[in-house]
């Protein structure tokens, strides 16, 4: 009895002989001469470094390179034409076009090649139209000059032009919504456009990117950095060429957004967002560095951060590093990027994330030199005491109390659990972050209070110095003085971080240039805050005018102005202290300094 293994060898040998005998009749085919001297004739359809695949009447065969002694090819043009016709029949249109275009490049006057390629273009145009890739569909329809499908292609081009015109109208409407600052409606319209025209990086890619940049810029101006970064990132996905001009805003917006969510303890979400950002700007040193900071703080093995610190520093890392080397890499990255470790916002926010913890049902008490802090988190209270004492000493030196005597006792700082409790107690909206209260007995200050909450954004960097300035300035002008809303906020914003005051200055310059600022006559008459949409301009303009007045007339002039308001008309005080008869006169001079 013949063994199974021997039977298989016999069958394989017979097949090889059959291939050789059957295909030998096709003398014009590609020919593989094997090292065992057998020949296989057919059409080569694939070649790699390791194998050659050939189609014969018996099917497709693949031979390892080491078994092939020689390859004899048939006419290359005919090969490409036959492959193109075969793929067209199988509706593998990309492959069909690839081979037929190769054939046309070799012989542009070959009638069968021209006809078959036109048929392939027509079929591809129809397929792309059904997939709503209208730009590409139109290009292929125009290239098709097949007489049999000429009418169908003319009809298809007309349909495509209609769809593209519809898209242009939608884009025009979206641009108008962006200009009208209707951002939420804009996003809805954009996604409607996206669903109707899903082809990415197509003819509409740059237009959609332009719309998204417009939306992002609006959000950025309003300090809604999460939405701004989302819009910029989407814009890049539609048109990668815009990344060059967007990278700075995208990185700033996303990192600022990450700072915000870290303040409420969302560290894993922060890691995810930074990882997504790194996919868009993988060469950014600052993004690599901050991603490393996040990984070092949140991962079981902080050495996972090493490769990102190394990328930020421009240093190759070939292996895992120890703790000492990790510190060295981090310092090298800080030096390369000129980051001051003491002012590193992401690292500081990671610390703030720990302040979310509520350690007590009732408010506890902690006292520093100048503050009595009511809290539910000891670590946060200690930081508020440390930073608050330093801020208070600096601010009081700028605005010394009237008659050299401040309010009685310590300033009470109430830190609530969250925005809900804060709003319930104070009646203030959560977005305000903080509020101060100074009570009087007659003209004497009786009590000084600041209210905020644990997860407020930038509670140490911004809210605490801002509210302390309100309290100190009230002491500087005296209890009988009247401090206008704009002046009070303008003075307080002076003590906020530089990145924030720079933002306000840019906002005011932009609005004044466009004629969209608040006239000073209206600003000076405000007794309450505007709505959330306009509050940033109010703060920015108040800060800008106060900064101008201090630069030109000095801080004591502001104090005298408030004191005169306690017993005089506003216009009289303005003229007596600053020399302007009307707010409009001051406005004309102020605008020239922007």
C-alpha positions in Angstrom: 0.0 0.0 0.0 1.3 3.5 -0.9 1.8 5.8 2.0 -0.2 9.0 2.3 3.0 11.1 2.1 4.1 9.4 -1.1 0.6 9.9 -2.6 0.8 13.6 -1.9 4.2 13.9 -3.6 2.8 12.1 -6.7 -0.2 14.4 -6.8 2.0 17.5 -6.4 4.4 16.4 -9.1 1.5 15.7 -11.5 0.0 19.1 -10.9 3.3 20.8 -11.6 3.7 18.8 -14.8 0.1 19.6 -15.7 0.8 23.3 -15.2 3.9 23.1 -17.4 2.1 21.2 -20.2 -1.1 23.2 -20.1 0.5 26.6 -20.0 3.4 25.9 -22.4 0.9 26.5 -25.2 0.8 30.2 -24.1 4.2 31.3 -25.5 3.3 35.0 -25.0 2.8 34.7 -21.3 5.1 35.5 -18.4 7.4 32.5 -17.8 9.0 31.3 -14.5 11.9 28.9 -15.1 12.3 27.0 -11.9 15.6 25.6 -10.6 14.3 22.0 -11.2 14.1 23.1 -14.9 10.3 23.1 -15.0 8.5 26.1 -16.6 5.3 27.8 -15.5 3.6 30.2 -18.0 0.9 32.7 -17.1 0.5 36.3 -15.9 2.5 37.6 -13.0 0.1 39.4 -10.7 2.3 40.0 -7.6 6.0 40.1 -6.7 7.7 40.6 -3.4 11.2 40.1 -2.1 10.3 36.6 -1.0 7.8 35.3 -3.6 6.3 35.6 -7.1 2.6 35.0 -7.8 1.4 34.0 -11.2 -2.0 33.2 -12.6 -2.4 30.3 -15.0 -5.4 28.5 -16.5 -5.3 26.2 -13.4 -5.4 29.1 -11.0 -3.1 31.3 -9.0 0.3 29.9 -7.9 2.9 31.4 -5.6 6.6 30.4 -5.8 9.3 31.3 -3.3 12.2 33.3 -4.9 14.7 30.6 -3.9 12.9 28.1 -6.2 13.0 30.4 -9.2 16.1 30.5 -11.5 14.8 33.0 -14.1 11.8 35.1 -15.0 10.9 35.8 -18.7 8.3 38.5 -19.0 5.7 38.9 -21.8 4.9 42.4 -23.3 4.5 44.7 -20.3 1.7 46.7 -21.9 -0.4 43.7 -22.6 0.2 42.4 -19.0 -1.1 45.7 -17.5 -4.1 45.7 -19.8 -5.1 42.2 -19.0 -4.7 42.8 -15.3 -6.8 46.0 -15.6 -9.6 44.2 -17.5 -9.6 41.4 -14.9 -9.9 43.7 -12.0 -12.6 45.8 -13.7 -14.6 42.6 -14.2 -14.2 41.8 -10.5 -15.2 45.5 -9.6 -11.9 46.0 -7.9 -11.8 49.5 -9.3 -8.7 50.9 -7.6 -6.6 48.0 -8.8 -8.2 48.2 -12.3 -7.4 51.9 -12.6 -3.9 51.4 -11.3 -3.0 48.8 -14.0 -4.8 50.5 -16.8 -3.2 53.9 -16.1 0.2 52.1 -16.2 -0.7 50.6 -19.6 -1.8 54.1 -20.9 1.5 55.6 -19.8 3.3 53.0 -21.9 1.0 53.4 -24.9 -1.4 56.3 -24.9 -2.8 55.6 -28.4 -3.8 52.0 -27.7 -7.6 52.0 -28.4 -8.5 49.1 -26.1 -6.5 50.6 -23.2 -8.2 54.0 -23.7 -11.7 52.5 -23.9 -11.2 50.1 -20.9 -9.7 52.9 -18.8 -12.7 55.2 -19.6 -15.0 52.4 -18.4 -13.1 52.1 -15.2 -13.2 55.8 -14.6 -17.0 55.8 -15.2 -17.5 52.9 -12.8 -15.3 54.6 -10.1 -17.2 57.9 -10.5 -20.5 56.2 -9.9 -19.1 54.4 -6.8 -17.6 57.6 -5.3 -20.9 59.5 -5.9 -22.8 56.8 -4.0 -20.3 57.2 -1.2 -20.8 61.0 -1.3 -17.1 61.7 -2.2 -18.3 64.3 -4.7 -15.1 66.0 -5.5 -13.3 62.8 -6.5 -16.4 61.5 -8.3 -16.5 64.6 -10.4 -12.8 64.3 -11.3 -13.2 60.7 -12.5 -16.5 61.5 -14.4 -14.7 64.3 -16.3 -11.9 61.9 -17.2 -14.2 59.3 -18.6 -14.6 59.8 -22.4 -16.3 56.4 -23.1 -19.0 57.0 -25.7 -21.2 54.4 -24.2 -21.4 56.2 -20.8 -21.0 59.8 -22.0 -24.7 60.7 -21.3 -24.6 59.0 -17.9 -21.4 60.9 -17.0 -22.9 64.3 -18.0 -26.0 63.5 -15.9 -23.7 62.5 -13.0 -21.6 65.7 -13.2 -24.8 67.8 -13.1 -25.9 65.9 -9.9 -22.4 66.4 -8.3 -22.5 70.1 -9.1 -25.9 70.4 -7.5 -24.5 68.7 -4.3 -21.4 70.9 -4.2 -23.6 74.0 -4.6 -25.7 72.8 -1.7 -22.6 72.4 0.3 -21.4 75.9 -0.5 -24.7 77.3 0.7 -24.4 75.4 3.9 -20.9 76.6 4.4 -22.0 80.3 3.7 -24.7 79.9 6.3 -22.3 78.5 8.9 -19.9 81.4 8.3 -22.7 83.9 9.0 -23.5 82.0 12.3 -19.9 82.2 13.3 -19.8 86.0 12.6 -23.0 86.3 14.7 -21.3 84.5 17.6 -24.0 81.8 17.6 -21.6 79.0 18.4 -23.9 76.3 19.6 -26.1 76.6 16.5 -23.0 76.7 14.4 -21.8 73.4 15.7 -25.2 71.8 15.0 -25.1 73.1 11.4 -21.5 71.9 11.0 -22.4 68.4 12.0 -25.4 68.5 9.7 -22.9 69.4 6.9 -20.6 66.7 8.0 -23.3 64.1 7.8 -24.3 65.3 4.3 -20.8 65.5 3.0 -18.7 62.9 5.0 -15.7 62.9 2.6 -12.8 64.0 4.7 -9.9 66.0 3.2 -11.9 66.3 0.1 -12.8 69.5 -1.8 -14.7 70.7 1.2 -11.9 69.9 3.7 -10.3 73.3 3.7 -13.7 75.1 3.8 -14.9 73.0 6.8 -11.5 73.6 8.5 -12.0 77.3 8.0 -15.4 77.1 9.7 -14.0 75.2 12.6 -11.1 77.6 13.0 -13.7 80.5 13.1 -15.6 78.6 15.8 -12.4 77.9 17.7 -11.3 81.5 17.6 -14.7 82.6 19.1 -14.4 80.1 21.9 -10.8 81.1 22.5 -11.7 84.8 22.8 -14.4 83.8 25.4 -11.9 81.7 27.3 -13.9 78.5 26.6 -10.7 76.7 26.0 -12.0 73.1 25.9 -14.4 73.9 23.0 -11.7 76.0 21.3 -9.2 73.1 21.4 -11.8 70.6 20.2 -12.6 72.9 17.2 -9.0 73.4 16.3 -8.3 69.7 16.6 -11.2 68.9 14.3 -10.0 71.6 11.8 -6.6 69.8 11.6 -8.3 66.5 10.9 -10.0 68.1 7.9 -7.0 70.0 6.6 -3.7 69.1 8.1 -2.0 72.1 6.5 -3.6 74.4 9.0 -1.7 72.8 11.9 1.2 75.2 11.4 -0.8 78.3 12.2 -3.0 76.6 14.8 -0.5 74.7 16.9 0.2 77.5 19.4 -3.5 78.1 20.1 -4.4 74.4 20.1 -1.6 73.6 22.6 -2.4 76.5 24.8 -6.2 75.8 24.7 -5.9 72.1 25.5 -3.3 72.6 28.3 -5.4 75.3 29.9 -8.4 73.0 29.6 -6.4 70.2 31.2 -5.4 72.6 34.0 -9.1 73.2 34.6 -10.2 69.6 34.9 -7.2 68.7 37.0 -8.5 71.2 39.5 -11.6 69.0 39.9 -9.6 65.8 40.2 -10.1 64.4 36.7 -6.5 63.1 36.3 -7.3 60.2 34.0 -9.3 62.4 31.7 -6.4 64.8 31.6 -4.0 62.0 30.7 -6.4 60.9 27.8 -6.7 64.4 26.5 -2.9 65.0 26.6 -2.3 61.7 24.8 -4.8 62.7 22.1 -3.0 66.1 21.7 0.3 64.3 21.4 -1.1 62.4 18.4 -1.7 65.7 16.7 1.6 67.4 17.6 4.0 64.6 18.3 7.1 66.8 17.9 5.9 69.4 20.4 8.4 69.6 23.3 5.9 71.2 25.7 3.2 68.6 25.1 5.8 65.7 25.5 7.0 67.3 28.7 3.5 67.8 30.3 2.4 64.3 29.2 5.5 63.1 31.1 4.4 65.1 34.2 1.0 63.5 34.1 2.4 60.0 33.7 4.9 60.5 36.5 2.1 61.6 38.8 -0.5 59.0 37.9 1.2 55.7 36.9 2.4 52.9 39.1 5.9 53.1 37.5 6.7 56.8 37.1 9.6 55.9 34.8 6.9 55.6 32.1 7.4 59.3 31.8 11.1 59.0 30.8 10.7 58.7 27.0 8.5 61.9 27.0 10.9 63.9 29.1 13.6 62.7 26.8 11.7 63.7 23.7 11.1 67.2 25.2 14.8 67.5 26.0 15.9 66.1 22.6 17.7 63.2 24.3 17.4 59.6 23.0 16.5 57.0 25.6 17.4 53.4 24.8 16.3 51.7 28.0 14.4 52.0 31.2 15.9 54.6 33.6 16.2 54.7 37.3 14.7 57.3 39.6 17.8 59.5 39.6 18.0 59.4 35.8 14.3 60.3 35.5 14.9 63.5 37.6 17.9 64.4 35.4 15.8 63.9 32.2 13.0 66.1 33.7 15.5 68.8 34.5 17.0 68.6 31.1 13.5 69.1 29.6 12.8 72.0 31.8 16.0 73.6 30.8 15.4 73.0 27.1 11.9 74.5 27.3 12.8 77.2 29.8 10.2 76.0 32.3 10.5 77.4 35.9 9.6 74.4 38.1 8.2 76.8 40.7 5.7 78.1 38.2 4.8 74.9 36.4 1.0 75.0 36.1 0.3 71.4 35.2 2.3 70.1 38.2 0.6 72.6 40.4 -2.8 71.5 39.2 -1.9 67.9 39.9 -1.4 69.1 43.5 -4.7 70.9 43.4 -6.4 67.8 42.3 -5.7 66.4 45.8 -7.7 69.2 47.3 -10.9 67.7 46.1 -10.9 65.4 49.1 -13.5 66.3 51.8 -12.1 65.4 55.2 -14.9 66.6 57.4 -18.7 67.1 57.3 -18.4 70.4 59.1 -16.1 73.3 58.4 -12.8 73.1 60.2 -10.7 76.1 61.3 -7.1 76.8 60.4 -5.3 80.1 61.2 -2.3 81.7 59.4 -0.7 85.1 60.2 -3.4 87.2 58.6 -6.2 84.7 57.7 -8.7 82.5 59.5 -9.6 79.7 57.1 -12.8 77.6 57.4 -12.3 74.5 55.4 -12.8 70.7 54.9 -9.3 70.0 53.6 -6.2 70.6 55.7 -3.7 70.6 52.9 -5.6 73.2 50.9 -6.2 75.3 54.0 -2.4 75.4 54.7 -1.7 76.4 51.1 -4.3 79.2 51.2 -2.8 80.4 54.5 0.8 80.4 53.1 -0.1 82.0 49.8 -2.7 84.4 51.2 -0.3 85.8 53.8 2.3 86.5 51.2 -0.3 88.1 48.8 -1.8 90.2 51.5 1.5 91.7 52.6 2.3 92.6 48.9 -1.1 94.0 48.2 -1.3 96.1 51.4 2.1 97.6 50.5 0.6 98.9 47.2 -2.7 100.0 48.8 -1.9 101.0 52.4 -5.0 101.3 54.7 -6.5 104.7 55.4 -4.9 106.3 58.4 -2.5 103.3 58.6 -5.1 101.1 60.2 -6.7 98.0 58.6 -9.8 96.1 59.7 -10.1 94.3 63.0 -8.8 90.7 63.5 -8.1 88.3 60.7 -9.8 88.0 57.3 -12.1 85.0 57.3 -11.8 82.7 54.3 -14.6 80.2 53.7 -13.8 77.3 51.4 -16.9 75.3 50.5 -17.0 71.7 49.2 -18.1 72.6 45.7 -19.8 75.2 43.5 -23.2 74.0 44.5 -22.6 74.7 48.2 -20.8 77.9 47.4 -23.8 79.2 45.3 -26.3 78.1 48.0 -24.5 80.0 50.7 -23.4 83.1 48.8 -26.1 83.4 46.1 -23.3 83.8 43.5 -23.0 81.8 40.3 -20.5 79.0 40.4 -18.5 80.5 37.5 -17.6 83.5 39.6 -15.2 81.3 41.7 -15.1 83.6 44.6 -16.7 86.6 46.3 -15.7 89.0 49.2 -17.8 90.7 51.8 -16.8 93.7 53.9 -19.3 94.8 56.6 -19.2 98.1 58.5 -20.4 99.6 61.7 -20.8 103.2 60.8 -17.6 104.1 58.9 -15.5 101.4 60.7 -14.9 98.0 59.2 -16.4 95.3 61.3 -15.9 92.0 59.4 -13.9 91.0 56.3 -14.8 87.7 54.5 -13.8 85.8 51.3 -15.9 82.9 50.0 -14.7 80.3 47.5 -14.8 76.5 47.0 -12.3 73.6 46.9 -12.5 72.9 43.2 -12.7 76.5 41.9 -10.4 77.1 39.0 -7.0 78.7 39.9 -8.1 79.2 43.5 -4.5 80.1 44.6 -3.2 81.8 41.5 -6.2 84.0 40.7 -9.2 83.9 43.0 -7.4 84.4 46.3 -5.2 87.4 45.2 -8.2 88.9 43.4 -10.6 88.8 46.4 -7.9 89.9 48.9 -7.3 93.0 46.7 -11.0 93.9 47.0 -10.8 93.7 50.7 -7.5 95.7 50.9 -8.7 98.4 48.5 -11.8 98.9 50.5 -9.6 99.5 53.6 -7.4 101.9 51.5 -10.3 104.2 50.5 -12.1 104.1 53.8 -15.6 103.1 54.8 -17.3 106.3 53.6 -15.9 106.2 50.1 -17.8 104.8 47.2 -15.9 102.4 44.9 -17.5 102.0 41.4 -17.9 98.4 40.2 -15.5 98.9 37.2 -12.8 100.4 39.4 -13.0 97.7 42.1 -12.7 94.9 39.5 -10.0 96.7 37.5 -7.8 97.0 40.6 -8.4 93.4 41.6 -7.5 92.0 38.2 -4.2 93.8 38.4 -3.1 91.1 41.0 -4.1 88.1 38.8 -1.4 86.1 36.9 0.3 87.6 33.9 -1.2 85.1 31.4 -4.7 86.2 32.4 -4.0 90.0 32.3 -2.3 89.5 28.9 -5.5 87.7 27.7 -7.6 90.7 28.9 -5.3 93.2 27.2 -5.5 91.3 23.8 -9.3 91.0 24.1 -9.7 94.8 24.8 -7.4 95.8 21.9 -9.4 93.5 19.5 -12.8 94.8 20.6 -11.7 98.5 20.6 -10.3 98.0 17.1 -13.6 96.4 15.9 -15.7 99.0 17.7 -17.2 96.4 19.9 -16.0 97.6 23.3 -18.1 99.1 26.2 -18.2 102.9 26.0 -16.7 104.3 29.2 -19.9 106.3 29.9 -21.7 103.0 30.1 -18.9 101.2 31.9 -18.7 103.9 34.6 -22.5 103.7 35.1 -22.6 100.0 35.8 -23.7 99.1 39.3 -24.0 95.4 38.7 -22.2 92.7 36.6 -23.1 92.0 33.0 -24.2 88.5 32.0 -21.7 85.6 31.7 -21.3 86.2 27.9 -20.1 89.8 28.4 -18.3 89.5 31.8 -14.8 89.0 30.3 -14.9 92.2 28.3 -16.2 94.0 31.4 -13.2 92.7 33.5 -10.7 93.3 30.7 -11.8 96.9 30.0 -12.0 97.7 33.7 -8.4 96.4 34.1 -7.2 98.3 31.1 -8.7 101.7 32.2 -7.4 101.3 35.8 -3.9 100.3 34.5 -3.9 103.5 32.3 -5.0 105.7 35.2 -2.4 104.3 37.5 0.4 104.7 34.9 -0.6 108.3 34.3 -1.8 109.6 37.7 -0.6 107.1 40.3 -2.4 104.9 42.8 -3.2 107.7 45.3 -5.3 109.4 42.6 -7.6 106.4 42.4 -8.0 106.5 46.2 -8.9 110.2 46.1 -11.3 109.6 43.2 -13.2 107.0 45.3 -13.2 109.2 48.3 -14.6 112.2 46.3 -17.4 109.9 44.9 -18.7 109.6 48.4 -19.9 113.2 48.4 -19.7 114.5 44.8 -21.2 113.8 41.4 -19.2 111.3 39.3 -18.4 113.9 36.6 -17.2 116.4 39.1 -14.9 113.8 40.8 -13.6 112.7 37.3 -12.7 116.3 36.4 -11.3 117.2 39.9 -9.0 114.2 40.1 -8.1 113.3 36.5 -9.0 116.5 34.6 -11.6 115.0 32.2 -15.0 116.6 31.9 -16.7 113.5 30.5 -16.0 109.8 30.3 -15.8 110.2 26.5 -12.8 112.6 26.9 -11.0 110.0 29.0 -11.9 107.3 26.5 -10.4 109.2 23.6 -7.0 109.4 25.4 -7.1 105.8 26.8 -7.8 104.3 23.4 -4.7 106.0 22.0 -2.5 104.0 24.4 -3.8 100.5 23.4 
